[in-house]
Amino acid sequence: MAVVNTIRSRAKEPDQVCADAVDLARRSLVEDAGVARDTIGDHVGVEAAGDRVVIHLFVCADPAYAGWRWAVTVARAPRSKIVTVDESVLLPGPDALLAPEWVPWQDRLLPGDVGIGDLLPASPDDERLVPFVVLDGDDAVTDWFRPRTDTENDEAGPRTAAELPMPGRSRVLSAFGRDDTAERWYSSDHGPQTPLSHAAPANCVSCGFFVPLSGGLGRFFGACGNSYAPDDGRVVSADHGCGAHSEAMLTGSAAQANVPVIDEFGYDLVELPGVSVDETVFEPLSREE
């Protein structure tokens, strides 16, 4: 059984009485809105905004607003022929030069934008951080300064003193924060998927200059302590690598200088003071007797 919509949908036509009030709309810009006459250009059209409500559009002739249009809204009451002005405003047209869409400053920041003297506090609801003590979810910990007294708390909190946060910290990395940090570090130039790492003789985990981090991130990351390495002082993944590995060895013998080749059968003619090459008589090295 087909359902037929009995409501007719048609494009709204501008009210003719309001559409004819072009002079009223132009005059209201000058008298009511205080717009200079020379900044009001040609009338470019009308738009229906509702029943007996019409918007008149005029070109803005001000050079500072190229492509913009003056919009004057007029209306009339039912069964009335008197048109009144509702409002006037300057609106951008299809070819108007507009500023880029506004982006909040926290969304415009990029890594490395914070300079000397700049402050970038983390928001209270930053999902990368959790309070020092959280009791629910993947971030759950117990009071980290309370000793474990039962089997229920045996798996909670840090296992070594090195994993305790520094005193004074009210928040620590959440599970999301740790995962986000690990993914960012692992996919960076200090991870395993770089030409430098592919050409390395071994991974950082076996290097004597590799200083593992504490906590959960220490299973995958550490700091490089080799002053000759390109990653010195940076966090690198355990499967990263470079040519400055502490156990790197030359795979081939050192290159030896080639023995010079001496031509003992040829010679060059060199002119000396008082001796002319052209006047010199040369005899063959061997004679036939």
C-alpha positions as a printed NumPy array, in Angstrom:
array([[  0.   ,   0.   ,   0.   ],
       [  1.566,   3.25 ,  -1.131],
       [  1.584,   6.293,   1.116],
       [  1.046,   9.579,  -0.704],
       [  2.127,  12.827,   0.892],
       [ -0.701,  15.33 ,   0.395],
       [  1.462,  18.295,   1.471],
       [  2.701,  20.197,  -1.534],
       [  6.296,  21.319,  -1.343],
       [  7.195,  24.231,  -3.561],
       [  9.841,  26.904,  -3.532],
       [  8.817,  29.906,  -1.464],
       [  8.17 ,  32.881,  -3.693],
       [  9.045,  36.379,  -2.437],
       [  6.061,  38.534,  -1.531],
       [  5.542,  40.87 ,  -4.449],
       [  4.682,  43.927,  -2.374],
       [  7.818,  43.519,  -0.275],
       [  9.903,  42.733,  -3.344],
       [  8.883,  46.033,  -4.928],
       [ 10.106,  48.042,  -1.915],
       [ 13.612,  48.506,  -3.34 ],
       [ 13.717,  52.261,  -2.789],
       [ 12.532,  51.832,   0.803],
       [ 15.338,  49.37 ,   1.499],
       [ 17.955,  51.639,  -0.072],
       [ 16.694,  54.68 ,   1.77 ],
       [ 16.741,  52.841,   5.114],
       [ 20.442,  52.089,   4.697],
       [ 21.207,  55.783,   4.439],
       [ 18.7  ,  57.241,   6.873],
       [ 18.426,  54.518,   9.509],
       [ 21.757,  52.654,   9.321],
       [ 23.904,  55.689,   8.467],
       [ 25.542,  54.045,   5.458],
       [ 27.204,  56.422,   2.977],
       [ 25.372,  56.617,  -0.341],
       [ 28.508,  56.013,  -2.373],
       [ 29.052,  52.638,  -0.644],
       [ 25.645,  51.292,  -1.764],
       [ 25.844,  49.69 ,  -5.182],
       [ 23.325,  48.117,  -7.495],
       [ 20.369,  46.098,  -6.327],
       [ 21.285,  42.47 ,  -7.1  ],
       [ 18.222,  40.547,  -5.994],
       [ 15.681,  39.541,  -3.382],
       [ 15.301,  36.465,  -1.224],
       [ 12.21 ,  35.193,   0.559],
       [ 12.879,  34.826,   4.287],
       [  9.32 ,  33.905,   5.261],
       [  5.681,  34.766,   4.649],
       [  5.625,  38.433,   3.585],
       [  9.286,  38.773,   4.643],
       [ 11.85 ,  39.626,   1.944],
       [ 15.576,  40.392,   1.989],
       [ 16.859,  42.993,  -0.488],
       [ 20.507,  42.657,  -1.522],
       [ 22.697,  45.567,  -2.646],
       [ 26.315,  45.504,  -3.772],
       [ 28.717,  46.991,  -1.229],
       [ 30.851,  49.536,  -3.094],
       [ 33.308,  50.011,  -0.24 ],
       [ 36.751,  48.809,  -1.523],
       [ 37.49 ,  47.317,   1.863],
       [ 34.531,  44.927,   1.516],
       [ 34.8  ,  43.679,  -2.037],
       [ 32.292,  40.917,  -2.697],
       [ 30.117,  41.824,   0.306],
       [ 26.461,  42.821,   0.086],
       [ 24.087,  45.027,   2.058],
       [ 21.082,  42.979,   3.175],
       [ 17.908,  44.808,   4.16 ],
       [ 14.981,  42.777,   5.517],
       [ 11.497,  44.19 ,   4.95 ],
       [  8.075,  42.822,   5.91 ],
       [  4.387,  43.633,   5.953],
       [  1.417,  42.51 ,   8.015],
       [ -1.306,  40.31 ,   6.52 ],
       [ -3.777,  42.228,   4.28 ],
       [ -1.607,  45.322,   4.643],
       [  0.121,  47.169,   1.829],
       [  2.48 ,  49.048,   4.147],
       [  6.035,  47.663,   4.106],
       [  8.362,  48.285,   7.035],
       [ 12.082,  47.674,   7.532],
       [ 13.091,  45.02 ,  10.04 ],
       [ 16.894,  45.15 ,   9.944],
       [ 19.891,  45.872,   7.765],
       [ 23.24 ,  44.114,   7.864],
       [ 26.399,  43.637,   5.804],
       [ 26.839,  40.023,   4.666],
       [ 29.537,  38.257,   2.627],
       [ 28.613,  37.334,  -0.919],
       [ 29.739,  34.31 ,  -2.946],
       [ 32.979,  36.054,  -3.978],
       [ 33.711,  37.8  ,  -0.675],
       [ 37.176,  37.578,   0.821],
       [ 36.766,  35.934,   4.214],
       [ 39.138,  35.198,   7.04 ],
       [ 40.008,  31.532,   7.631],
       [ 37.76 ,  29.611,   9.966],
       [ 38.737,  30.338,  13.536],
       [ 40.565,  27.534,  15.287],
       [ 41.007,  27.521,  19.091],
       [ 44.564,  28.212,  20.128],
       [ 44.948,  24.844,  21.844],
       [ 44.143,  23.171,  18.509],
       [ 46.598,  25.345,  16.588],
       [ 49.588,  24.424,  18.728],
       [ 52.14 ,  22.053,  17.258],
       [ 55.026,  20.208,  18.914],
       [ 57.892,  22.643,  19.353],
       [ 55.736,  25.798,  19.448],
       [ 56.292,  26.374,  23.178],
       [ 59.268,  28.672,  23.573],
       [ 61.152,  30.402,  26.356],
       [ 58.733,  32.05 ,  28.771],
       [ 55.629,  30.406,  27.242],
       [ 53.182,  28.549,  29.471],
       [ 51.105,  25.57 ,  28.322],
       [ 49.232,  24.156,  31.334],
       [ 47.382,  20.872,  30.889],
       [ 43.614,  21.205,  31.175],
       [ 41.883,  19.643,  34.198],
       [ 40.159,  17.099,  31.932],
       [ 43.257,  16.158,  29.927],
       [ 42.749,  12.482,  29.109],
       [ 46.5  ,  11.888,  29.143],
       [ 46.609,  12.472,  32.904],
       [ 44.875,  10.996,  35.932],
       [ 44.952,  11.991,  39.596],
       [ 47.753,  10.587,  41.699],
       [ 45.33 ,   8.014,  43.126],
       [ 42.672,   6.413,  40.913],
       [ 40.566,   3.533,  42.106],
       [ 38.708,   2.399,  38.967],
       [ 39.519,   1.388,  35.396],
       [ 42.795,   0.643,  33.668],
       [ 44.48 ,   3.475,  35.584],
       [ 43.571,   1.989,  38.968],
       [ 46.272,   2.144,  41.614],
       [ 46.233,   2.051,  45.389],
       [ 47.822,   4.625,  47.619],
       [ 51.353,   4.305,  46.312],
       [ 52.872,   5.116,  49.687],
       [ 50.857,   2.481,  51.554],
       [ 52.611,  -0.9  ,  51.953],
       [ 50.93 ,  -3.958,  50.502],
       [ 49.434,  -5.952,  53.348],
       [ 47.217,  -8.465,  51.544],
       [ 47.031, -10.412,  48.333],
       [ 44.331,  -8.142,  46.956],
       [ 46.782,  -5.254,  46.634],
       [ 49.694,  -7.404,  45.553],
       [ 49.394,  -6.376,  41.913],
       [ 48.68 ,  -2.676,  42.551],
       [ 51.032,   0.254,  42.553],
       [ 54.704,   0.34 ,  41.609],
       [ 56.959,  -2.639,  42.191],
       [ 60.146,  -0.689,  42.799],
       [ 60.909,   2.579,  44.517],
       [ 62.181,   3.981,  41.237],
       [ 58.621,   3.904,  39.868],
       [ 57.239,   6.194,  42.562],
       [ 56.293,   9.649,  41.235],
       [ 58.256,  12.599,  42.5  ],
       [ 56.703,  14.231,  45.581],
       [ 54.403,  17.112,  44.749],
       [ 52.911,  15.665,  41.59 ],
       [ 49.116,  15.626,  41.72 ],
       [ 48.68 ,  13.798,  38.393],
       [ 50.478,  11.059,  36.495],
       [ 50.202,   9.558,  33.024],
       [ 46.991,   7.663,  32.423],
       [ 46.8  ,   4.394,  30.513],
       [ 45.815,   6.408,  27.436],
       [ 48.683,   8.823,  28.042],
       [ 51.214,   6.   ,  28.252],
       [ 49.882,   4.327,  25.103],
       [ 49.819,   7.625,  23.22 ],
       [ 53.376,   8.405,  24.286],
       [ 54.603,   4.945,  23.355],
       [ 53.003,   5.075,  19.9  ],
       [ 54.388,   8.555,  19.224],
       [ 57.911,   7.629,  20.28 ],
       [ 57.863,   4.269,  18.493],
       [ 56.724,   5.77 ,  15.172],
       [ 59.188,   8.681,  15.32 ],
       [ 62.722,   8.94 ,  13.961],
       [ 63.925,   7.311,  17.195],
       [ 62.031,   4.074,  16.579],
       [ 62.926,   0.958,  14.598],
       [ 61.441,   1.967,  11.227],
       [ 64.182,   4.341,  10.1  ],
       [ 67.067,   3.942,   7.633],
       [ 69.49 ,   4.639,  10.478],
       [ 68.063,   1.777,  12.508],
       [ 67.958,  -0.622,   9.551],
       [ 71.663,  -0.049,   8.857],
       [ 72.702,  -0.465,  12.504],
       [ 74.814,  -3.489,  13.486],
       [ 72.602,  -4.212,  16.527],
       [ 69.683,  -2.822,  18.532],
       [ 69.916,  -0.306,  21.353],
       [ 68.781,  -2.836,  23.936],
       [ 72.197,  -4.528,  23.703],
       [ 74.174,  -1.268,  23.732],
       [ 76.079,  -0.239,  26.827],
       [ 75.018,   3.383,  26.351],
       [ 71.295,   2.495,  26.518],
       [ 69.715,   3.726,  29.78 ],
       [ 66.256,   2.098,  30.251],
       [ 63.386,   4.199,  31.565],
       [ 61.644,   3.245,  34.785],
       [ 58.058,   2.075,  34.952],
       [ 56.054,   0.408,  32.217],
       [ 57.634,   2.463,  29.429],
       [ 61.041,   1.111,  30.439],
       [ 60.212,  -2.222,  28.794],
       [ 60.349,  -0.581,  25.387],
       [ 62.235,   2.702,  25.72 ],
       [ 65.366,   4.214,  27.163],
       [ 67.694,   7.18 ,  26.77 ],
       [ 70.849,   7.21 ,  24.655],
       [ 73.994,   8.155,  26.572],
       [ 76.545,   8.042,  23.76 ],
       [ 77.842,  11.523,  22.971],
       [ 78.851,  10.378,  19.47 ],
       [ 75.45 ,   8.908,  18.621],
       [ 72.905,  10.986,  16.662],
       [ 70.28 ,  10.246,  19.354],
       [ 72.394,  11.264,  22.331],
       [ 70.165,  12.53 ,  25.151],
       [ 66.963,  11.412,  23.431],
       [ 64.461,   8.667,  24.154],
       [ 64.883,   5.742,  21.756],
       [ 63.085,   2.44 ,  21.411],
       [ 64.826,  -0.72 ,  22.535],
       [ 64.852,  -2.023,  18.938],
       [ 66.267,   1.22 ,  17.547],
       [ 69.918,   1.31 ,  16.544],
       [ 72.77 ,   3.261,  15.024],
       [ 76.385,   2.832,  14.03 ],
       [ 77.643,   4.061,  17.417],
       [ 76.62 ,   0.821,  19.154],
       [ 78.986,   0.016,  22.006],
       [ 79.679,  -3.468,  20.613],
       [ 79.975,  -2.491,  16.961],
       [ 82.994,  -4.003,  15.199],
       [ 84.459,  -3.591,  11.753],
       [ 83.179,  -6.391,   9.549],
       [ 86.061,  -6.21 ,   7.083],
       [ 89.797,  -5.634,   7.177],
       [ 91.007,  -2.088,   7.157],
       [ 91.624,  -0.708,   3.734],
       [ 95.307,  -0.882,   2.778],
       [ 97.08 ,   1.618,   0.597],
       [ 97.846,   0.345,  -2.882],
       [101.513,  -0.334,  -3.684],
       [102.706,   2.362,  -6.088],
       [103.478,   1.154,  -9.624],
       [106.943,   2.238, -10.881],
       [107.62 ,   2.275, -14.613],
       [111.286,   1.298, -14.913],
       [111.329,   1.213, -18.707],
       [109.996,   4.62 , -19.623],
       [111.455,   8.048, -18.992],
       [110.639,  11.716, -19.404],
       [112.83 ,  14.347, -21.007],
       [113.423,  17.307, -18.724],
       [115.334,  20.412, -19.758],
       [117.988,  21.599, -17.32 ],
       [119.783,  24.917, -17.24 ],
       [122.467,  24.863, -19.96 ],
       [121.205,  21.591, -21.481],
       [118.844,  21.6  , -24.44 ],
       [116.773,  18.557, -25.148],
       [116.847,  19.281, -28.873],
       [120.68 ,  19.3  , -28.931],
       [121.057,  16.144, -26.897],
       [122.072,  12.976, -28.747],
       [120.316,   9.867, -27.453],
       [121.757,   6.413, -27.859],
       [119.721,   3.239, -27.622],
       [119.985,   1.288, -24.415],
       [121.131,  -1.81 , -26.254],
       [123.431,  -2.14 , -29.258],
       [123.644,  -4.824, -31.81 ],
       [127.233,  -5.917, -32.302]])
